[in-house]
């Protein structure tokens, strides 16, 4: 159940967390004056930890009763914070960037014992504070999991499943409880993935070893409430550990930008990147999506010359770390002068809008450097889930020119066909000077982009069919082979995470039929059948489970 929710307890919950953790909580007291233009409007305020950029407290007054008033937020002794707040000038109940709403940022550094006083007199020095709305997640009947670890991940569907925040409870204290997650943006849709560590090994395991679920929020409007009662409709949400890089002694770079990226070394795939201003010498950067057992490379730099882009040392200061993921990984990094040229590459972001005609269809995109005609990156998703979305592809370089080719699989045959069978487009951007964002609104100006699959095909495979599809409890796969081959059949979710290896073995030349009738208890949705040969060739077929 989803319904609007106005936060009233978040700062009290944070106070309890500080106390239970043995931390010494202190108050930030905001004294407002001259707020006459906003009397009768809602005001919200939050405290954001400068070291982690995580919200630790929020409060609100609705409506503002007088021009002068006081609000209190709770932080921790010795910590430094951003104090963000806004008045809902247009009275629509949600945050809008200035000048639609009026928003400001103050700073409260090195909190001292007692009340830390901040004074604010109304002014027009507005700041877009990129306010995040609150998801209040109410759990009930969780008796089977009392004492177990709970992890919640919030993933933005409009950003093709990118995780925007997580919360971890080390032990569920009671059957009924509430978790508050300040990660929502107005108008976006989200997956809320969560699991209880039933086998208590400290890591995620697919059900039934652990119990995992997914809820969905569609086009949220402001603060939102979600209610969940324990059930056995489990879903494999996939392993996604978090890497934390703990920076210390970064005093030489306070006031400069830091960028960091994590790459899986076996595949060369970028797992995630982070960009922030360095405001304190000691801080943390966290990146989700880490899989235990894989080897990763972590590249990062401080923009010493403050030109907004990467330059090889000594103009900028850059470093590289590597690690083998073991779960709960932390890299302790202390500032040093052992610089490395990390050859930073930038990202192309496509912001696609009005894609309603292609909901439920596959989407593929590739970025091509026009000077060499080399492909520098690609992206694919089996199903467009929302009308507007963002696709990010790393790999572009300063000074070069690129085409962005992309298509929606209108005829849903699983591969590219020239328009009008499929709808395809090409955009261009030249003389790159950093990260680039292209805005695309759906139109009928199609272009034959001659899109290649990007996969190593299975040379022996001349035919493939699946029946029935949609399937209920079983399906059969018929493959036609020109030569004998060794094939593996694997069922994955839409993001390519393995759910089940269905079969692996040698098949002879000719027609081969395989029946898969031990699929397990799958929730309704779309899945992928991955077929892979011993030499790395791959075929992918979409499956629907109603």
C-alpha positions as CSV (number, residue, x, y, z in Angstrom):
1,X,0.0,0.0,0.0
2,X,1.3,3.4,-1.0
3,X,0.1,6.7,0.4
4,X,1.4,10.2,1.1
5,X,3.3,10.6,4.3
6,X,4.5,13.7,6.2
7,X,7.6,13.0,8.4
8,X,7.3,13.9,12.0
9,X,9.7,11.4,13.7
10,X,12.9,11.2,11.7
11,X,15.0,13.4,13.9
12,X,13.8,11.5,17.0
13,X,14.7,8.2,15.4
14,X,18.2,9.5,14.6
15,X,18.6,10.7,18.3
16,X,17.7,7.1,19.4
17,X,20.3,5.7,17.0
18,X,23.0,8.0,18.3
19,X,22.2,7.1,21.8
20,X,22.1,3.3,21.2
21,X,25.4,3.5,19.4
22,X,27.1,5.2,22.3
23,X,27.5,8.5,20.4
24,X,26.9,11.8,22.0
25,X,24.0,13.5,20.3
26,X,24.0,17.3,20.1
27,X,21.4,19.8,18.8
28,X,21.6,22.2,15.8
29,X,19.2,24.9,16.7
30,X,17.9,27.0,13.7
31,X,16.6,30.4,14.6
32,X,14.6,31.9,11.7
33,X,13.7,35.5,11.4
34,X,12.0,37.7,8.7
35,X,10.2,34.7,7.2
36,X,7.1,36.8,6.5
37,X,7.0,35.9,2.7
38,X,6.5,32.2,3.7
39,X,4.0,32.4,6.6
40,X,1.3,29.8,5.9
41,X,3.7,27.6,3.8
42,X,5.4,24.3,4.7
43,X,9.1,24.4,5.6
44,X,11.3,21.3,5.7
45,X,14.9,21.0,7.0
46,X,17.5,18.3,7.1
47,X,21.0,17.6,8.4
48,X,23.5,16.1,5.9
49,X,26.8,14.6,7.2
50,X,29.6,16.2,5.2
51,X,31.8,13.1,5.4
52,X,29.3,10.7,4.0
53,X,26.8,13.0,2.3
54,X,24.1,11.0,4.1
55,X,21.1,12.5,5.7
56,X,21.0,12.0,9.5
57,X,18.0,14.0,10.6
58,X,15.1,16.0,9.3
59,X,12.1,17.9,10.6
60,X,9.3,20.1,9.3
61,X,6.8,22.8,10.3
62,X,3.5,22.9,8.4
63,X,2.5,25.7,8.2
64,X,4.9,28.4,9.2
65,X,2.9,30.3,11.8
66,X,5.0,33.5,12.2
67,X,7.9,35.3,10.7
68,X,10.3,34.2,13.6
69,X,10.5,30.7,14.8
70,X,13.0,27.9,15.8
71,X,13.6,24.4,14.6
72,X,16.0,21.7,16.1
73,X,17.9,19.0,14.4
74,X,20.1,16.4,16.1
75,X,23.7,15.6,15.1
76,X,26.8,14.1,16.7
77,X,29.5,15.9,18.7
78,X,32.6,16.7,16.5
79,X,30.8,16.1,13.2
80,X,30.3,18.7,10.4
81,X,27.0,19.1,8.5
82,X,25.2,20.8,5.8
83,X,21.9,22.3,7.0
84,X,19.4,22.3,4.1
85,X,15.9,23.7,4.2
86,X,13.2,25.0,1.9
87,X,9.9,26.8,2.0
88,X,7.1,25.4,-0.2
89,X,6.4,28.7,-2.0
90,X,4.1,27.2,-4.6
91,X,2.3,25.2,-2.0
92,X,2.2,22.0,-4.0
93,X,3.4,19.9,-1.1
94,X,6.7,18.8,-2.7
95,X,10.2,20.3,-3.3
96,X,10.8,22.3,-6.5
97,X,14.2,23.9,-7.3
98,X,14.4,27.7,-6.9
99,X,12.8,30.0,-7.8
100,X,9.7,27.8,-7.8
101,X,10.4,27.1,-4.1
102,X,12.8,29.0,-1.9
103,X,15.7,26.9,-0.6
104,X,18.9,27.6,1.3
105,X,22.0,25.8,2.7
106,X,23.9,26.6,5.9
107,X,26.8,24.8,7.5
108,X,27.3,23.6,11.0
109,X,30.9,22.4,11.5
110,X,32.5,20.5,14.4
111,X,29.4,20.4,16.6
112,X,30.2,21.3,20.2
113,X,28.5,20.0,23.4
114,X,25.1,21.5,24.0
115,X,23.0,23.5,21.6
116,X,24.8,24.7,18.4
117,X,23.0,27.9,17.4
118,X,22.5,29.0,13.8
119,X,20.7,32.2,12.8
120,X,19.0,32.7,9.5
121,X,17.4,35.9,8.2
122,X,15.3,35.5,5.1
123,X,17.2,36.4,1.9
124,X,17.1,35.6,-1.8
125,X,20.5,33.8,-2.0
126,X,18.7,30.6,-3.0
127,X,20.4,27.2,-3.5
128,X,19.1,24.1,-5.3
129,X,19.5,21.6,-2.4
130,X,18.3,18.7,-4.5
131,X,15.9,17.7,-1.7
132,X,15.1,14.0,-1.4
133,X,11.7,12.9,-0.3
134,X,11.2,10.3,2.5
135,X,10.1,6.7,2.1
136,X,8.6,5.4,5.3
137,X,8.7,1.6,5.2
138,X,6.4,-0.1,7.7
139,X,7.0,-3.8,8.4
140,X,4.7,-6.1,10.2
141,X,4.6,-9.8,11.2
142,X,8.4,-10.2,10.8
143,X,8.6,-12.6,13.8
144,X,10.4,-15.3,11.8
145,X,13.3,-12.8,11.3
146,X,13.7,-11.2,14.7
147,X,17.4,-11.0,15.6
148,X,18.4,-11.3,11.9
149,X,20.1,-8.7,9.7
150,X,17.9,-6.7,7.3
151,X,19.2,-4.9,4.2
152,X,17.1,-2.6,2.1
153,X,18.2,-1.2,-1.3
154,X,16.3,1.5,-3.2
155,X,16.8,1.4,-7.0
156,X,15.8,4.1,-9.4
157,X,13.9,2.6,-12.4
158,X,14.3,5.8,-14.4
159,X,18.0,5.4,-14.0
160,X,17.8,1.8,-15.3
161,X,17.9,0.3,-11.9
162,X,20.8,2.4,-10.4
163,X,20.9,2.1,-6.6
164,X,20.3,5.4,-4.9
165,X,20.5,4.4,-1.3
166,X,20.4,1.5,1.2
167,X,19.8,0.9,4.9
168,X,21.0,-2.0,7.0
169,X,19.6,-3.0,10.4
170,X,22.1,-5.3,12.1
171,X,19.3,-7.1,14.0
172,X,15.6,-6.9,13.6
173,X,14.4,-5.9,17.1
174,X,10.7,-6.7,16.9
175,X,8.0,-8.1,14.6
176,X,6.6,-4.7,13.7
177,X,8.9,-1.7,13.0
178,X,9.6,1.2,10.6
179,X,12.6,2.1,8.5
180,X,12.9,5.6,7.0
181,X,14.7,6.0,3.7
182,X,15.4,9.6,2.5
183,X,16.2,8.8,-1.2
184,X,13.2,9.6,-3.4
185,X,12.9,12.1,-6.2
186,X,9.5,13.4,-7.2
187,X,8.1,11.7,-10.3
188,X,10.5,8.8,-10.3
189,X,9.7,5.1,-10.0
190,X,11.6,2.7,-7.8
191,X,12.3,-0.9,-6.9
192,X,12.6,-1.5,-3.2
193,X,14.7,-4.7,-2.7
194,X,15.2,-6.1,0.7
195,X,16.1,-9.3,2.5
196,X,16.4,-10.9,5.9
197,X,19.5,-12.9,6.5
198,X,17.7,-16.1,7.5
199,X,20.9,-18.3,7.5
200,X,22.7,-15.5,9.5
201,X,26.0,-15.8,7.5
202,X,26.2,-12.1,7.1
203,X,25.8,-12.1,3.3
204,X,22.9,-12.3,0.8
205,X,21.9,-15.8,-0.5
206,X,19.1,-16.4,-2.9
207,X,15.8,-17.7,-1.5
208,X,15.1,-19.9,0.3
209,X,18.5,-19.7,2.1
210,X,17.6,-16.0,2.8
211,X,14.2,-14.5,2.5
212,X,14.0,-11.7,-0.1
213,X,11.3,-9.5,-1.6
214,X,10.8,-6.6,-4.0
215,X,8.2,-3.8,-3.9
216,X,7.7,-1.2,-6.5
217,X,6.9,2.5,-6.2
218,X,5.5,4.2,-9.4
219,X,5.9,7.9,-10.0
220,X,6.2,9.0,-6.4
221,X,4.8,12.4,-5.4
222,X,6.6,13.7,-2.4
223,X,7.0,11.7,0.8
224,X,5.6,8.2,0.5
225,X,4.6,5.3,2.8
226,X,5.0,1.6,2.0
227,X,3.5,-1.2,4.1
228,X,4.8,-4.8,4.0
229,X,3.5,-7.8,5.9
230,X,5.7,-10.9,6.0
231,X,4.9,-13.4,3.3
232,X,6.6,-16.2,1.4
233,X,6.4,-14.6,-2.1
234,X,10.2,-14.5,-2.3
235,X,12.3,-13.1,-5.1
236,X,16.0,-13.3,-5.9
237,X,17.1,-9.7,-5.8
238,X,20.8,-10.5,-6.5
239,X,24.0,-10.0,-4.7
240,X,25.0,-6.3,-4.5
241,X,27.7,-5.6,-1.8
242,X,29.0,-2.2,-1.2
243,X,32.6,-0.9,-1.4
244,X,33.5,1.9,1.0
245,X,36.7,4.0,0.3
246,X,37.6,5.7,3.6
247,X,39.7,8.9,2.8
248,X,41.9,10.5,5.4
249,X,44.3,13.4,5.4
250,X,42.8,15.0,2.2
251,X,43.4,18.5,3.5
252,X,45.4,19.6,0.4
253,X,42.3,19.0,-1.7
254,X,39.5,20.6,0.5
255,X,37.5,22.7,-1.9
256,X,38.3,20.6,-4.9
257,X,36.2,18.1,-6.8
258,X,36.8,14.3,-6.4
259,X,35.8,11.7,-8.9
260,X,36.0,7.9,-8.4
261,X,35.1,4.9,-10.5
262,X,35.1,1.2,-9.9
263,X,35.8,-1.3,-12.7
264,X,35.5,-5.1,-12.6
265,X,38.8,-6.2,-14.0
266,X,37.8,-9.5,-15.6
267,X,35.2,-7.9,-17.9
268,X,36.3,-4.3,-18.0
269,X,32.8,-3.3,-17.0
270,X,32.4,-0.1,-15.0
271,X,30.4,-0.9,-11.8
272,X,29.8,2.7,-10.6
273,X,31.2,6.1,-10.2
274,X,30.9,8.9,-7.7
275,X,31.5,12.7,-8.0
276,X,31.6,15.1,-5.0
277,X,33.2,18.2,-3.6
278,X,35.8,17.6,-0.9
279,X,34.5,19.7,2.0
280,X,36.3,17.9,4.9
281,X,39.7,16.2,5.0
282,X,38.2,12.8,6.2
283,X,35.3,11.3,4.3
284,X,33.8,8.1,2.9
285,X,32.7,7.2,-0.7
286,X,30.5,4.1,-1.1
287,X,29.8,2.3,-4.4
288,X,27.2,-0.6,-4.6
289,X,27.1,-3.5,-7.0
290,X,30.2,-5.4,-5.8
291,X,30.2,-9.2,-6.2
292,X,32.3,-11.3,-3.7
293,X,35.2,-13.1,-5.4
294,X,35.6,-10.6,-8.3
295,X,38.6,-8.4,-8.7
296,X,38.1,-4.7,-8.9
297,X,40.1,-1.6,-9.8
298,X,39.3,1.7,-8.1
299,X,40.5,4.9,-9.9
300,X,40.1,8.4,-8.3
301,X,41.5,11.9,-8.6
302,X,41.3,15.3,-7.0
303,X,40.9,18.2,-9.4
304,X,43.9,20.1,-8.1
305,X,43.9,22.7,-10.9
306,X,40.1,23.2,-10.5
307,X,39.4,23.2,-14.3
308,X,36.6,20.8,-13.9
309,X,38.2,17.9,-15.9
310,X,40.9,15.3,-15.3
311,X,44.5,16.1,-16.1
312,X,47.4,13.6,-15.6
313,X,49.6,14.1,-12.5
314,X,51.0,16.4,-11.3
315,X,48.4,18.8,-12.7
316,X,45.7,16.7,-10.9
317,X,46.4,14.2,-8.2
318,X,45.3,10.7,-9.1
319,X,45.6,7.2,-7.6
320,X,44.6,3.6,-8.2
321,X,43.7,0.8,-5.8
322,X,42.8,-2.9,-6.5
323,X,41.0,-5.4,-4.3
324,X,39.4,-8.8,-4.4
325,X,35.9,-8.5,-3.1
326,X,35.1,-10.5,0.1
327,X,32.0,-8.7,1.3
328,X,31.9,-5.6,3.4
329,X,35.0,-4.3,1.7
330,X,36.7,-1.1,2.9
331,X,39.7,0.5,1.4
332,X,41.6,2.8,3.8
333,X,43.2,5.5,1.8
334,X,45.5,8.1,3.4
335,X,46.6,11.0,1.2
336,X,50.0,10.4,-0.4
337,X,52.1,11.5,-3.5
338,X,52.3,8.1,-5.2
339,X,50.3,9.4,-8.1
340,X,49.2,7.3,-11.1
341,X,47.9,8.4,-14.5
342,X,44.5,6.7,-14.4
343,X,43.5,7.9,-18.0
344,X,40.1,9.0,-16.9
345,X,37.2,8.6,-19.3
346,X,33.9,10.5,-19.2
347,X,30.3,9.4,-19.4
348,X,27.6,10.0,-22.1
349,X,24.1,10.3,-20.6
350,X,21.0,10.0,-22.8
351,X,17.9,11.5,-21.2
352,X,15.0,9.9,-23.1
353,X,11.5,11.2,-22.7
354,X,8.0,10.3,-24.1
355,X,9.0,6.7,-24.8
356,X,5.5,5.4,-24.0
357,X,5.1,3.8,-27.5
358,X,7.9,1.4,-26.6
359,X,7.0,0.4,-23.1
360,X,7.8,-3.3,-22.7
361,X,10.2,-3.4,-25.6
362,X,13.9,-4.0,-25.6
363,X,16.3,-1.0,-26.0
364,X,19.9,-1.0,-27.1
365,X,22.4,1.9,-27.5
366,X,26.0,2.2,-28.5
367,X,28.5,5.1,-28.6
368,X,30.8,5.3,-31.6
369,X,33.9,7.5,-32.0
370,X,33.4,8.9,-35.5
371,X,37.1,9.5,-36.3
372,X,38.0,5.8,-36.0
373,X,34.5,4.3,-36.2
374,X,35.3,2.4,-33.0
375,X,32.6,1.5,-30.5
376,X,33.6,2.8,-27.1
377,X,30.6,1.6,-25.1
378,X,27.1,0.1,-25.3
379,X,24.0,-0.4,-23.1
380,X,21.0,-2.7,-23.4
381,X,17.9,-3.4,-21.4
382,X,15.4,-6.1,-22.1
383,X,12.3,-4.0,-21.4
384,X,11.6,-0.2,-21.3
385,X,9.7,0.1,-18.0
386,X,9.0,3.8,-17.8
387,X,8.3,6.6,-20.4
388,X,11.4,8.6,-19.4
389,X,14.8,7.2,-18.4
390,X,18.5,7.9,-18.3
391,X,21.2,5.7,-19.9
392,X,24.8,6.3,-18.9
393,X,27.7,4.9,-20.9
394,X,31.3,5.5,-19.9
395,X,34.2,5.7,-22.3
396,X,34.2,9.1,-24.1
397,X,37.4,11.2,-24.2
398,X,38.1,14.9,-24.3
399,X,38.3,16.5,-27.7
400,X,36.8,13.6,-29.7
401,X,33.5,13.4,-31.7
402,X,30.8,10.7,-31.2
403,X,27.6,9.3,-32.6
404,X,25.0,7.7,-30.3
405,X,23.0,5.0,-32.1
406,X,20.0,3.5,-30.3
407,X,16.8,1.6,-31.1
408,X,13.6,0.2,-29.6
409,X,12.7,-3.3,-30.6
410,X,9.2,-2.5,-32.0
411,X,8.5,-5.8,-33.6
412,X,9.9,-7.6,-30.5
413,X,11.8,-10.3,-32.4
414,X,14.9,-9.9,-30.2
415,X,17.2,-8.2,-32.7
416,X,17.6,-5.0,-34.7
417,X,15.7,-4.5,-37.9
418,X,15.9,-1.3,-40.0
419,X,13.0,1.2,-39.6
420,X,10.0,1.1,-39.7
421,X,10.2,-2.6,-38.4
422,X,12.1,-1.2,-35.4
423,X,12.4,2.5,-34.4
424,X,16.0,3.7,-34.5
425,X,17.8,7.1,-34.1
426,X,21.2,8.7,-34.2
427,X,22.5,11.7,-32.2
428,X,25.9,13.4,-32.5
429,X,28.1,15.3,-30.2
430,X,31.5,16.8,-31.0
431,X,34.6,18.1,-29.2
432,X,34.0,16.5,-25.9
433,X,35.1,18.6,-22.8
434,X,33.9,16.3,-20.0
435,X,30.7,14.4,-19.2
436,X,28.0,14.9,-21.8
437,X,24.2,14.8,-21.5
438,X,22.0,14.4,-24.6
439,X,18.3,15.1,-24.4
440,X,16.0,13.0,-26.6
441,X,12.3,13.3,-27.1
442,X,10.6,10.4,-28.9
443,X,10.0,11.3,-32.6
444,X,9.5,9.5,-36.0
445,X,12.7,10.8,-37.6
446,X,14.1,7.3,-37.8
447,X,17.6,6.4,-39.1
448,X,18.9,3.0,-40.2
449,X,21.8,2.6,-37.7
450,X,22.8,-0.9,-38.9
451,X,23.1,-2.0,-35.3
452,X,25.3,-5.0,-34.6
453,X,24.6,-7.4,-31.7
454,X,27.8,-6.8,-29.8
455,X,27.7,-10.4,-28.8
456,X,30.0,-13.2,-30.0
457,X,27.5,-15.4,-31.8
458,X,27.3,-19.1,-31.3
459,X,28.7,-20.2,-34.7
460,X,27.1,-23.7,-34.5
461,X,23.6,-22.3,-33.8
462,X,21.3,-22.0,-36.8
463,X,17.9,-22.0,-35.2
464,X,16.3,-21.4,-31.7
465,X,12.7,-21.6,-30.5
466,X,11.1,-21.6,-27.1
467,X,7.6,-23.0,-26.4
468,X,5.4,-22.0,-24.7
469,X,6.2,-18.4,-24.1
470,X,4.7,-17.0,-21.9
471,X,5.2,-20.1,-19.8
472,X,3.6,-21.2,-16.5
473,X,5.5,-24.1,-15.0
474,X,7.8,-25.4,-17.8
475,X,9.1,-24.6,-21.3
476,X,11.0,-26.5,-24.0
477,X,13.9,-25.1,-26.0
478,X,14.7,-26.4,-29.5
479,X,18.1,-25.6,-30.9
480,X,19.4,-26.4,-34.4
481,X,23.1,-27.0,-34.6
482,X,25.3,-27.2,-37.7
483,X,28.0,-28.9,-35.7
484,X,28.2,-30.6,-32.3
485,X,28.7,-28.1,-29.4
486,X,28.9,-27.8,-25.7
487,X,26.2,-25.4,-24.4
488,X,25.1,-24.0,-21.1
489,X,21.5,-22.8,-20.6
490,X,20.9,-20.3,-17.8
491,X,17.9,-18.3,-16.6
492,X,18.6,-14.8,-15.4
493,X,16.6,-11.7,-14.4
494,X,16.3,-8.6,-16.6
495,X,19.6,-7.3,-15.4
496,X,21.5,-10.4,-16.3
497,X,21.8,-11.7,-12.7
498,X,21.8,-15.6,-12.7
499,X,18.7,-17.2,-11.2
500,X,19.3,-20.8,-12.2
501,X,21.5,-22.9,-14.4
502,X,19.0,-25.1,-16.3
503,X,21.4,-27.5,-18.1
504,X,24.9,-27.8,-19.4
505,X,26.4,-30.4,-21.7
506,X,27.3,-31.7,-25.1
507,X,24.7,-31.6,-28.0
508,X,25.0,-33.3,-31.4
509,X,24.6,-31.9,-34.8
510,X,21.0,-31.3,-35.9
511,X,17.8,-30.6,-33.9
512,X,17.9,-30.9,-30.2
513,X,14.9,-30.4,-27.9
514,X,15.3,-29.8,-24.1
515,X,12.5,-29.7,-21.6
516,X,12.9,-27.5,-18.5
517,X,10.3,-28.4,-16.0
518,X,12.0,-27.7,-12.7
519,X,12.0,-23.9,-12.9
520,X,11.1,-23.2,-9.3
521,X,8.8,-20.7,-7.8
522,X,9.3,-17.6,-9.9
523,X,7.4,-14.3,-9.4
524,X,5.5,-13.0,-12.5
525,X,7.7,-11.0,-14.8
526,X,10.1,-11.0,-17.7
527,X,13.3,-13.2,-17.7
528,X,16.2,-14.0,-20.0
529,X,17.3,-17.3,-21.3
530,X,21.1,-17.2,-21.8
531,X,22.7,-19.8,-24.0
532,X,26.5,-19.9,-24.0
533,X,29.0,-22.0,-25.9
534,X,32.4,-23.1,-24.6
535,X,34.2,-20.6,-26.9
536,X,32.2,-17.7,-25.4
537,X,29.4,-17.4,-28.0
538,X,26.1,-16.2,-26.6
539,X,22.4,-16.2,-27.6
540,X,19.7,-14.5,-25.5
541,X,16.0,-15.1,-25.6
542,X,13.3,-13.2,-23.6
543,X,10.8,-15.2,-21.6
544,X,7.6,-14.1,-20.0
545,X,6.2,-15.7,-16.8
546,X,2.6,-14.4,-16.2
